[in-house]
Amino acid sequence: MKSAFLSIQYFFFFLLAAVTFSSCATTPVTGRSQLILVSEQEEANLGLQAYQETLAKEKISKDPQINAMVNRIGTRIASIADKPEYNWQFTVIDNDKTANAFALPGGKVAIYTGLLPYTKTESGLAFVMAHEIAHAIARHGGERLSQQLLLQLGQQGLNVAIAGRSPAAVQAVNVGYGLASTVGVALPFSRRHEYEADEIGLTLMAKAGYDPREAPTFFERMLNESNKQSPPVFLSTHPADQDRIRKIREMIPEAMTYYRGK
């Protein structure tokens, strides 16, 4: 009993130390406070590794026009993002069946060609790229990693506390903890990141000279098509569609204050 008590004390001391000495960051545009347990360089290294591993498995587009457009838009928005230390890289993945895009820490962005029929215009594509760039500069990857580390620490501490119970009870508690962590923490965290990337992205694209009013039109095109077939990946991994469009429309007036186009 004494050993278990000391283990619990040690666990909570370690958890407190991790939180105390972690990086307290603030997201751009929204100004939200973040608890991040990894350095920005560690994030960038992990992002680069994941990016290289992903691209090694995919077919990279050789279309000069599409590549020029994606790099032009990405470079223009990245110049507004105020992250000169990032080694920005924009890659087009030649996969017409996948309507998706992703960003990894350190400024690594990929666009699947299957998304282009939905973006239609440069402003439509600019919203997608600004949204992905927003994930990178808001350090959402590092925040999610930190969240996972804390959840793992919490589970380890819980296992120390229930070490004397039966194997069946320990398994039941761990299953319950995993479910509660996913539903109560991880999924809401993910939705918050998506809404935040929308808000930051709208500001970035407007400052870069792209019309933010194109964003809801892009989503409406995707929704119309998803009624005829399975939802595009870009929709299926993001918050409820109609609610998201409504929130984007609410954000547009503020973003328009930065827009200097027609």
MARMAR-958980 format. One record per residue (C-alpha): x, y, z; residue in one letter; residue number from 1. Coordinates in pm, 1 decimal, always signed. Layout:
BEGIN
NODE       east      north         up   type   seq
NODE          X          Y          Z      A   NUM
...
REM end
This chain:
BEGIN
NODE       east      north         up   type   seq
NODE       +0.0       +0.0       +0.0      M     1
NODE     +280.3     +238.0      +92.6      K     2
NODE     +459.9     +158.7     -236.0      S     3
NODE     +145.2     +233.3     -436.3      A     4
NODE      +95.4     +559.5     -246.0      F     5
NODE     +453.0     +666.8     -322.2      L     6
NODE     +404.2     +574.7     -687.5      S     7
NODE      +93.5     +792.7     -706.7      I     8
NODE     +281.8    +1078.4     -539.4      Q     9
NODE     +565.7    +1039.4     -789.9      Y    10
NODE     +320.9    +1034.5    -1080.4      F    11
NODE     +149.7    +1356.1     -975.9      F    12
NODE     +485.7    +1524.0     -908.3      F    13
NODE     +597.4    +1431.1    -1261.4      F    14
NODE     +268.9    +1554.2    -1410.0      L    15
NODE     +293.0    +1884.6    -1222.2      L    16
NODE     +653.1    +1930.7    -1335.1      A    17
NODE     +560.5    +1859.7    -1696.6      A    18
NODE     +282.6    +2116.9    -1690.9      V    19
NODE     +486.6    +2374.5    -1499.9      T    20
NODE     +783.9    +2363.5    -1734.8      F    21
NODE     +584.0    +2328.7    -2056.3      S    22
NODE     +553.3    +2600.7    -2316.4      S    23
NODE     +255.5    +2831.1    -2271.2      C    24
NODE     +181.7    +2947.7    -2626.1      A    25
NODE      -85.7    +3170.6    -2776.5      T    26
NODE     -254.3    +3108.4    -3109.1      T    27
NODE     -238.4    +3382.6    -3375.1      P    28
NODE     -557.6    +3577.5    -3455.2      V    29
NODE     -774.6    +3405.2    -3191.2      T    30
NODE     -533.2    +3463.2    -2901.6      G    31
NODE     -622.4    +3136.3    -2730.1      R    32
NODE     -380.0    +3014.3    -2462.1      S    33
NODE     -224.6    +2673.0    -2523.3      Q    34
NODE      -44.9    +2417.4    -2311.3      L    35
NODE     +227.2    +2259.2    -2524.4      I    36
NODE     +473.3    +2005.8    -2382.8      L    37
NODE     +699.9    +1976.0    -2688.8      V    38
NODE     +926.2    +2235.4    -2847.8      S    39
NODE     +846.8    +2386.9    -3186.3      E    40
NODE    +1163.5    +2231.0    -3329.3      Q    41
NODE    +1057.4    +1886.2    -3206.0      E    42
NODE     +720.9    +1941.3    -3376.8      E    43
NODE     +892.6    +2043.0    -3700.7      A    44
NODE    +1117.5    +1735.0    -3695.6      N    45
NODE     +819.9    +1504.3    -3644.0      L    46
NODE     +625.7    +1690.1    -3914.6      G    47
NODE     +907.4    +1654.3    -4166.6      L    48
NODE     +943.5    +1284.2    -4095.4      Q    49
NODE     +569.3    +1221.6    -4134.4      A    50
NODE     +559.1    +1432.7    -4451.5      Y    51
NODE     +842.2    +1240.8    -4614.8      Q    52
NODE     +689.5     +906.1    -4518.8      E    53
NODE     +351.1    +1009.0    -4662.5      T    54
NODE     +489.2    +1144.7    -4989.8      L    55
NODE     +699.1     +831.4    -5038.2      A    56
NODE     +375.3     +631.5    -5058.6      K    57
NODE     +187.4     +874.2    -5285.3      E    58
NODE     +206.9     +972.4    -5650.2      K    59
NODE     +329.7    +1332.6    -5678.7      I    60
NODE     +165.5    +1545.8    -5947.5      S    61
NODE     +382.5    +1657.4    -6238.5      K    62
NODE     +119.7    +1893.8    -6380.2      D    63
NODE     +307.5    +2226.1    -6418.3      P    64
NODE       -5.4    +2443.3    -6404.1      Q    65
NODE     -149.4    +2284.6    -6090.6      I    66
NODE     +187.2    +2285.6    -5915.3      N    67
NODE     +247.4    +2649.7    -6008.1      A    68
NODE      -96.7    +2749.6    -5878.9      M    69
NODE      -60.1    +2562.4    -5548.1      V    70
NODE     +289.0    +2699.2    -5486.6      N    71
NODE     +183.3    +3052.5    -5582.1      R    72
NODE     -113.3    +3051.0    -5344.7      I    73
NODE      +77.4    +2876.1    -5065.1      G    74
NODE     +376.2    +3108.8    -5084.4      T    75
NODE     +152.0    +3414.1    -5088.4      R    76
NODE      -39.7    +3305.4    -4779.0      I    77
NODE     +271.2    +3180.1    -4597.0      A    78
NODE     +429.3    +3524.3    -4642.9      S    79
NODE     +142.6    +3662.5    -4430.8      I    80
NODE     +169.6    +3388.5    -4168.8      A    81
NODE     +474.4    +3546.3    -4000.9      D    82
NODE     +667.5    +3220.7    -3964.4      K    83
NODE     +990.6    +3283.1    -4158.9      P    84
NODE    +1162.8    +3008.4    -3959.3      E    85
NODE     +935.6    +2746.9    -4114.8      Y    86
NODE    +1066.2    +2565.5    -4420.0      N    87
NODE     +740.0    +2591.5    -4612.8      W    88
NODE     +673.6    +2319.6    -4867.4      Q    89
NODE     +363.7    +2270.7    -5082.0      F    90
NODE     +308.7    +1942.1    -5262.5      T    91
NODE      +30.9    +1827.6    -5496.6      V    92
NODE      -61.5    +1460.8    -5464.1      I    93
NODE     -198.3    +1311.9    -5785.5      D    94
NODE     -506.1    +1130.7    -5658.2      N    95
NODE     -836.4    +1234.7    -5815.5      D    96
NODE    -1035.0     +999.2    -5591.0      K    97
NODE     -927.1    +1168.7    -5267.9      T    98
NODE    -1070.7    +1510.6    -5189.6      A    99
NODE     -846.1    +1613.0    -4905.1      N   100
NODE     -556.4    +1829.8    -4785.8      A   101
NODE     -334.2    +1824.1    -4479.4      F   102
NODE      -67.3    +2024.4    -4299.8      A   103
NODE     +207.7    +1905.0    -4068.0      L   104
NODE     +415.4    +2099.3    -3814.9      P   105
NODE     +695.1    +2310.1    -3955.7      G   106
NODE     +508.0    +2421.8    -4267.4      G   107
NODE     +452.2    +2103.3    -4469.9      K   108
NODE     +129.2    +2118.9    -4673.5      V   109
NODE      -17.4    +1873.4    -4925.0      A   110
NODE     -317.5    +1907.5    -5157.0      I   111
NODE     -483.8    +1609.7    -5325.8      Y   112
NODE     -599.0    +1669.9    -5685.2      T   113
NODE     -938.0    +1522.7    -5591.1      G   114
NODE    -1009.4    +1842.3    -5399.4      L   115
NODE     -962.6    +2075.3    -5698.4      L   116
NODE    -1306.9    +2015.1    -5858.4      P   117
NODE    -1457.9    +2153.2    -5536.8      Y   118
NODE    -1231.9    +2453.5    -5490.0      T   119
NODE    -1294.3    +2568.7    -5852.6      K   120
NODE    -1139.3    +2916.2    -5815.0      T   121
NODE     -805.9    +3030.8    -5674.9      E   122
NODE     -992.3    +3186.9    -5382.4      S   123
NODE    -1156.8    +2851.9    -5309.1      G   124
NODE     -819.9    +2679.9    -5306.3      L   125
NODE     -675.3    +2970.1    -5107.2      A   126
NODE     -923.9    +2902.2    -4827.3      F   127
NODE     -822.2    +2534.7    -4810.4      V   128
NODE     -452.7    +2622.3    -4807.1      M   129
NODE     -499.2    +2904.6    -4556.2      A   130
NODE     -692.5    +2663.5    -4332.6      H   131
NODE     -405.7    +2413.0    -4347.6      E   132
NODE     -140.8    +2681.9    -4295.0      I   133
NODE     -343.6    +2797.3    -3994.0      A   134
NODE     -314.0    +2449.5    -3839.3      H   135
NODE      +64.7    +2473.4    -3875.1      A   136
NODE     +115.5    +2822.1    -3731.6      I   137
NODE     -134.3    +2761.4    -3449.3      A   138
NODE      +74.2    +2456.2    -3351.5      R   139
NODE     -229.6    +2232.5    -3341.5      H   140
NODE       -6.5    +1930.2    -3402.0      G   141
NODE     +202.9    +2003.4    -3093.9      G   142
NODE     -108.0    +2071.6    -2890.6      E   143
NODE     -265.0    +1740.1    -2990.7      R   144
NODE      +59.6    +1557.1    -2913.2      L   145
NODE      +72.2    +1723.5    -2570.9      S   146
NODE     -288.2    +1627.1    -2508.0      Q   147
NODE     -207.5    +1263.7    -2588.8      Q   148
NODE      +94.1    +1270.0    -2356.7      L   149
NODE     -120.0    +1402.0    -2070.1      L   150
NODE     -389.8    +1140.3    -2135.2      L   151
NODE     -124.2     +868.0    -2130.4      Q   152
NODE      +13.9    +1001.8    -1804.5      L   153
NODE     -336.6    +1008.1    -1660.8      G   154
NODE     -395.7     +647.3    -1756.8      Q   155
NODE      -64.0     +540.9    -1607.5      Q   156
NODE     -152.2     +714.3    -1281.6      G   157
NODE     -494.2     +550.1    -1283.8      L   158
NODE     -335.1     +206.2    -1329.5      N   159
NODE     -105.0     +270.0    -1033.9      V   160
NODE     -406.2     +361.8     -820.9      A   161
NODE     -603.0      +46.0     -910.4      I   162
NODE     -307.5     -193.5     -922.3      A   163
NODE     -450.2     -407.7     -642.4      G   164
NODE     -780.8     -481.1     -817.4      R   165
NODE     -869.6     -782.6    -1029.7      S   166
NODE     -751.2     -798.9    -1394.4      P   167
NODE    -1113.2     -773.3    -1513.6      A   168
NODE    -1171.8     -457.7    -1307.8      A   169
NODE     -846.9     -301.6    -1432.7      V   170
NODE     -945.4     -376.2    -1793.3      Q   171
NODE    -1294.0     -230.8    -1744.6      A   172
NODE    -1156.2      +88.7    -1590.3      V   173
NODE     -904.0     +130.2    -1875.0      N   174
NODE    -1170.7      +80.9    -2142.0      V   175
NODE    -1391.1     +337.4    -1969.1      G   176
NODE    -1102.3     +581.5    -1936.7      Y   177
NODE    -1015.4     +542.7    -2305.5      G   178
NODE    -1374.4     +604.0    -2413.9      L   179
NODE    -1416.0     +905.9    -2185.6      A   180
NODE    -1084.9    +1050.8    -2305.3      S   181
NODE    -1181.8    +1016.8    -2671.1      T   182
NODE    -1538.4    +1146.3    -2643.2      V   183
NODE    -1480.6    +1404.3    -2372.9      G   184
NODE    -1138.6    +1540.6    -2466.9      V   185
NODE     -989.5    +1431.3    -2798.3      A   186
NODE    -1289.9    +1476.2    -3028.2      L   187
NODE    -1401.4    +1816.7    -2892.7      P   188
NODE    -1035.3    +1926.6    -2909.1      F   189
NODE    -1024.3    +1826.0    -3275.3      S   190
NODE    -1343.6    +2017.8    -3357.7      R   191
NODE    -1211.2    +2325.8    -3179.5      R   192
NODE     -894.7    +2310.4    -3388.2      H   193
NODE    -1095.1    +2292.9    -3710.1      E   194
NODE    -1310.5    +2593.6    -3621.2      Y   195
NODE    -1001.2    +2783.6    -3511.7      E   196
NODE     -818.3    +2698.0    -3836.0      A   197
NODE    -1119.8    +2831.0    -4026.6      D   198
NODE    -1106.6    +3161.1    -3837.6      E   199
NODE     -730.2    +3203.7    -3871.8      I   200
NODE     -742.2    +3087.7    -4233.3      G   201
NODE    -1007.1    +3341.2    -4331.8      L   202
NODE     -789.4    +3619.9    -4191.4      T   203
NODE     -477.6    +3489.3    -4364.7      L   204
NODE     -642.9    +3454.3    -4705.3      M   205
NODE     -799.1    +3800.5    -4678.2      A   206
NODE     -465.4    +3958.1    -4588.7      K   207
NODE     -308.6    +3775.0    -4883.7      A   208
NODE     -567.4    +3927.6    -5119.2      G   209
NODE     -808.7    +3635.0    -5159.2      Y   210
NODE    -1181.6    +3686.8    -5111.8      D   211
NODE    -1294.0    +3510.6    -4789.1      P   212
NODE    -1654.1    +3506.0    -4915.0      R   213
NODE    -1551.1    +3212.3    -5134.0      E   214
NODE    -1512.4    +2983.9    -4829.5      A   215
NODE    -1881.1    +2897.6    -4767.9      P   216
NODE    -1935.6    +2857.5    -5143.5      T   217
NODE    -1659.2    +2596.9    -5149.1      F   218
NODE    -1823.8    +2401.3    -4867.5      F   219
NODE    -2165.6    +2422.7    -5031.1      E   220
NODE    -2021.6    +2269.1    -5348.2      R   221
NODE    -1877.5    +1985.4    -5143.9      M   222
NODE    -2208.8    +1930.2    -4964.6      L   223
NODE    -2404.5    +1920.1    -5289.4      N   224
NODE    -2172.7    +1653.8    -5425.6      E   225
NODE    -2168.5    +1454.4    -5101.9      S   226
NODE    -2548.2    +1414.2    -5129.7      N   227
NODE    -2485.7    +1215.4    -5448.1      K   228
NODE    -2199.0    +1001.1    -5320.4      Q   229
NODE    -1990.3     +930.6    -5012.1      S   230
NODE    -1868.6    +1249.4    -4838.2      P   231
NODE    -1525.4    +1381.0    -4943.7      P   232
NODE    -1254.9    +1309.0    -4688.3      V   233
NODE    -1217.3    +1680.6    -4621.3      F   234
NODE    -1576.7    +1685.2    -4493.9      L   235
NODE    -1583.7    +1351.3    -4315.3      S   236
NODE    -1295.1    +1441.2    -4084.4      T   237
NODE    -1428.1    +1785.4    -3991.2      H   238
NODE    -1713.2    +1932.6    -3780.1      P   239
NODE    -2083.0    +1919.0    -3877.9      A   240
NODE    -2110.0    +2078.8    -4220.1      D   241
NODE    -2406.2    +2316.7    -4190.5      Q   242
NODE    -2292.2    +2436.6    -3849.7      D   243
NODE    -1945.7    +2497.1    -3988.1      R   244
NODE    -2078.7    +2698.8    -4283.8      I   245
NODE    -2288.6    +2907.6    -4044.1      R   246
NODE    -1986.7    +2982.0    -3824.8      K   247
NODE    -1774.5    +3070.2    -4128.6      I   248
NODE    -2040.1    +3315.8    -4246.5      R   249
NODE    -2031.6    +3474.8    -3901.2      E   250
NODE    -1652.1    +3512.3    -3927.0      M   251
NODE    -1649.2    +3666.5    -4275.3      I   252
NODE    -1732.5    +4030.3    -4179.4      P   253
NODE    -1424.8    +4043.7    -3954.6      E   254
NODE    -1206.0    +3881.4    -4221.0      A   255
NODE    -1334.3    +4127.2    -4482.4      M   256
NODE    -1177.1    +4414.1    -4287.3      T   257
NODE     -839.3    +4278.6    -4403.7      Y   258
NODE     -943.2    +4217.1    -4765.3      Y   259
NODE     -823.7    +4471.6    -5019.8      R   260
NODE     -962.6    +4304.6    -5331.3      G   261
NODE    -1281.7    +4388.1    -5518.6      K   262
REM end
